[in-house]
Amino acid sequence: MSKTIIVTGAASGIGLACAQGLLAEGHNVAAADIAPVPGSVGADARKNRFLAVRADVASLDDCRNAVAETAKAFGTLDGLIHMAAMHSS
């Protein structure tokens, strides 16, 4: 059964790989990142299963907007994969 998932950090790295994998498995993906998400992420997916959302996860308003845009586009939200972060060493 297809799910709708927001993936943060979807412009690169693990977040990008998660978004691509979910799309390949037939899920709806809202790819959220502060950086532009590569157009190639949704290239193989039907347009109605992929949504790129500009969002800074440090901003509550951006997070609320990402959820609202996802719900509007897909009618539901089933999960979140949070890969966006900056860590200090």
PyMOL commands that set and color helices and strands:
alter all, ss='L'
color gray80, all
select helices_A, chain A and resi 13-24+39-42+47-49+60-74
alter helices_A, ss='H'
color red, helices_A
select strands_A, chain A and resi 4-8+28-33+50-54+79-82
alter strands_A, ss='S'
color yellow, strands_A
deselect
rebuild
show_as cartoon
